[in-house]
Amino acid sequence: MITQLENEIMKNIRTIPQVSLSLLLSGGIDSSLVLALLKKVYPKIPIHTFSLASVMTI
């Protein structure tokens, strides 16, 4: 099942132009997986990552 999921994601990743990329990390496994697969497909392309944090005061 993991291989099937990876294959489906890889189909879409391969359609990304080979330029500098940016990725917003949500903190979940899905965005981390996309980042790992992007680096696997495009090891030489720089990928800039961003994440957001919110501070709550009660």
VOGUNU-753637 format. One record per residue (C-alpha): x negated, y negated, z; residue number from 0. Coordinates in nm, 4 decimals. Layout:
N
{x->X, y->Y, z->Z, i->NUM}
...
END
This chain:
58
{x->0.0000, y->0.0000, z->0.0000, i->0}
{x->-0.2851, y->-0.2414, z->0.0771, i->1}
{x->-0.4420, y->-0.1741, z->-0.2621, i->2}
{x->-0.1106, y->-0.2482, z->-0.4334, i->3}
{x->-0.0766, y->-0.5764, z->-0.2418, i->4}
{x->-0.4352, y->-0.6724, z->-0.3249, i->5}
{x->-0.3764, y->-0.5958, z->-0.6946, i->6}
{x->-0.0666, y->-0.8164, z->-0.7045, i->7}
{x->-0.2479, y->-1.1065, z->-0.5389, i->8}
{x->-0.5535, y->-1.0594, z->-0.7622, i->9}
{x->-0.3377, y->-1.0899, z->-1.0762, i->10}
{x->-0.2415, y->-1.4421, z->-0.9706, i->11}
{x->-0.5856, y->-1.5402, z->-0.8453, i->12}
{x->-0.7432, y->-1.4565, z->-1.1802, i->13}
{x->-0.5260, y->-1.7223, z->-1.3468, i->14}
{x->-0.6864, y->-2.0024, z->-1.1425, i->15}
{x->-0.9285, y->-2.2192, z->-1.3436, i->16}
{x->-1.2913, y->-2.1817, z->-1.2424, i->17}
{x->-1.3441, y->-2.5199, z->-1.0792, i->18}
{x->-1.3893, y->-2.6342, z->-0.7222, i->19}
{x->-1.0959, y->-2.5086, z->-0.5158, i->20}
{x->-0.9220, y->-2.6183, z->-0.1959, i->21}
{x->-0.7102, y->-2.4036, z->0.0309, i->22}
{x->-0.4914, y->-2.4991, z->0.3246, i->23}
{x->-0.5298, y->-2.2366, z->0.5966, i->24}
{x->-0.2174, y->-2.1735, z->0.8007, i->25}
{x->-0.3899, y->-1.9731, z->1.0710, i->26}
{x->-0.2144, y->-1.6556, z->0.9610, i->27}
{x->-0.3443, y->-1.3491, z->0.7871, i->28}
{x->-0.1891, y->-1.4448, z->0.4527, i->29}
{x->-0.4020, y->-1.7531, z->0.3912, i->30}
{x->-0.7114, y->-1.5747, z->0.5234, i->31}
{x->-0.6460, y->-1.2896, z->0.2807, i->32}
{x->-0.6085, y->-1.5310, z->-0.0105, i->33}
{x->-0.9389, y->-1.6973, z->0.0858, i->34}
{x->-1.1185, y->-1.3619, z->0.1065, i->35}
{x->-0.9858, y->-1.2551, z->-0.2326, i->36}
{x->-1.0760, y->-1.5892, z->-0.3906, i->37}
{x->-1.4343, y->-1.5478, z->-0.2698, i->38}
{x->-1.4364, y->-1.1928, z->-0.4039, i->39}
{x->-1.3244, y->-1.3041, z->-0.7503, i->40}
{x->-1.5168, y->-1.6342, z->-0.7627, i->41}
{x->-1.8235, y->-1.5921, z->-0.5380, i->42}
{x->-2.0104, y->-1.8915, z->-0.6848, i->43}
{x->-1.7270, y->-2.1458, z->-0.6820, i->44}
{x->-1.7107, y->-2.3713, z->-0.3747, i->45}
{x->-1.3854, y->-2.3405, z->-0.1826, i->46}
{x->-1.2976, y->-2.6227, z->0.0537, i->47}
{x->-1.0704, y->-2.5154, z->0.3370, i->48}
{x->-0.8459, y->-2.7280, z->0.5526, i->49}
{x->-0.6264, y->-2.6596, z->0.8517, i->50}
{x->-0.3931, y->-2.8739, z->1.0561, i->51}
{x->-0.3530, y->-2.8822, z->1.4295, i->52}
{x->-0.0842, y->-3.0450, z->1.6335, i->53}
{x->-0.1107, y->-3.1414, z->1.9950, i->54}
{x->0.2021, y->-3.1275, z->2.2031, i->55}
{x->0.2404, y->-3.3045, z->2.5333, i->56}
{x->0.5252, y->-3.2243, z->2.7630, i->57}
END
